[in-house]
Amino acid sequence: MNISVIVVVLNGEQFLAEALQSIGAQRFPSVDIIVVDGGSCDRSIAIAQSFQGVRIIHQKGRGLASARNEGLQAVPSDHLIAFLDADDLWEVDKLGVQTTYLTDHPDCEAVTGHMIRFAQPGCIIPPQYHDGWLNRPVPAYTLGGFLIRPSAFGHVGDFNPALTVGCDHDWFARAKDLCLSFRVLPQIVLRKRIHESNLSRNLTVYQRELLMLTRQSLARRTGIVHKSKSEF
């Protein structure tokens, strides 16, 4: 199996090298790495260029969803697709475990595992990560945990560029509503870094978009079409 990994970065020099190293350390023979740069003004591009075999795309659109979509356009049609945020890390067996599962289960369109959230030293912990959310395995219902067949994007479509921070949740909601076949494996595959610049720290936008996505998912499943003024 061939795999393309899409890494979106915007001024991510602090963590990007670690993320790319965790891809390169995979116990998997061949990985196509696509770094989509959203207009970084730090050393992100130079860091990406220092890794052999990395393809760099200079983003034309704006926002996370557009960056992911532009990365998808560069993926060969026969490649499995993975994503890794520029501030996160993979476990070394991530791709090996997941490709084995997809090989053995051709009906499965996407597979994830478990993740551990960890705080960058010195980071102020957001309220939503109190009460034991850090440093323990939880199902990786986040894009960096998944390995996805290209057929899944044929069924679900691309990421919605109208969303600021909720584009991944929207994609998964649409996949769930379409009954996309995916599995959660027991292995830890992802270490997700909590730090001062996480997009999800913008709780006002994050919560507003999640509420809108929940309503849209309910409408799809019940056949009820309803939009508030903020959704037009």
VENPE-V838839 format. One record per residue. SS is DSSP state (A for helix, B for strand, O for the rest). OMEGA is omega in whole degrees, 0 to 359 (* if undefined). D_CENTER is the distance of its C-alpha to the mean C-alpha in whole Angstrom. Layout:
ss->[SS,SS]
omega->[OMEGA,OMEGA]
d_center->[D_CENTER,D_CENTER]
This chain:
ss->[O,O,B,B,B,B,B,B,B,O,O,O,O,O,O,A,A,A,A,A,A,A,A,A,O,O,O,O,O,O,B,B,B,B,B,B,B,O,O,O,O,O,O,A,A,A,A,A,A,O,O,O,O,B,B,B,B,B,O,O,O,O,O,A,A,A,A,A,A,A,A,A,A,O,O,O,O,O,O,B,B,B,B,O,O,O,O,O,B,B,O,O,O,A,A,A,A,A,A,A,A,A,A,A,O,O,O,O,O,B,B,B,B,B,B,B,B,B,B,O,O,O,O,O,O,O,A,A,A,O,O,O,O,O,O,O,B,B,B,O,O,O,A,A,A,O,B,B,O,A,A,A,A,A,A,A,O,O,O,O,O,O,O,O,O,O,A,A,A,A,A,A,A,A,A,A,A,O,O,O,O,B,B,B,B,B,B,B,B,B,B,B,B,B,O,O,O,O,A,A,A,O,A,A,A,A,A,A,A,A,A,A,A,A,A,A,A,A,A,A,A,A,O,O,O,O,O,O,A,A,A,O]
omega->[175,184,169,178,180,179,178,182,172,182,185,186,184,188,190,182,179,179,181,176,180,173,180,181,181,176,184,193,188,179,176,184,180,176,178,182,183,179,182,175,175,184,184,182,179,178,179,180,181,179,183,174,180,173,181,176,176,187,177,179,181,175,184,183,179,178,178,181,179,173,178,181,181,182,174,189,182,182,164,188,175,178,171,175,187,179,182,185,173,167,190,183,187,184,180,179,185,177,176,180,181,176,182,183,184,178,183,183,179,182,174,178,176,179,173,174,178,183,171,180,180,182,173,185,178,182,183,180,173,176,170,179,183,169,172,183,174,178,185,175,179,192,181,179,191,162,194,174,178,179,180,179,173,180,189,185,182,178,185,183,178,183,182,182,186,186,179,179,178,181,180,178,178,178,179,181,177,180,175,182,175,183,174,181,182,184,172,183,189,170,188,186,174,182,190,187,177,178,184,177,176,190,182,179,182,182,179,180,178,177,179,181,178,179,179,178,178,179,179,185,181,182,180,179,180,178,171,181,182,183,180,*]
d_center->[20,18,15,13,10,8,9,9,12,15,17,15,18,19,16,15,17,16,13,14,17,15,14,18,19,17,20,20,22,20,17,16,14,13,13,13,15,16,19,19,23,22,22,19,20,23,20,18,22,23,21,22,21,18,18,18,17,19,17,19,18,17,14,10,10,13,11,9,12,14,12,12,16,16,15,18,19,20,16,14,10,8,5,6,6,10,11,10,12,12,15,17,18,14,14,18,18,15,17,20,19,18,22,24,22,22,22,18,16,13,13,11,13,14,13,15,14,17,18,19,23,25,22,23,22,21,23,20,19,23,25,23,19,19,20,20,18,16,14,10,9,6,3,4,7,8,10,11,14,15,17,14,14,17,18,15,15,13,11,14,15,17,15,14,12,11,10,7,10,12,10,11,14,15,14,16,19,19,20,17,18,15,16,15,17,19,18,16,13,11,12,11,13,15,17,19,16,13,13,13,16,18,19,21,19,16,19,20,17,16,20,20,17,19,22,21,20,23,25,23,24,28,29,29,29,29,27,28,29,26,24,26]
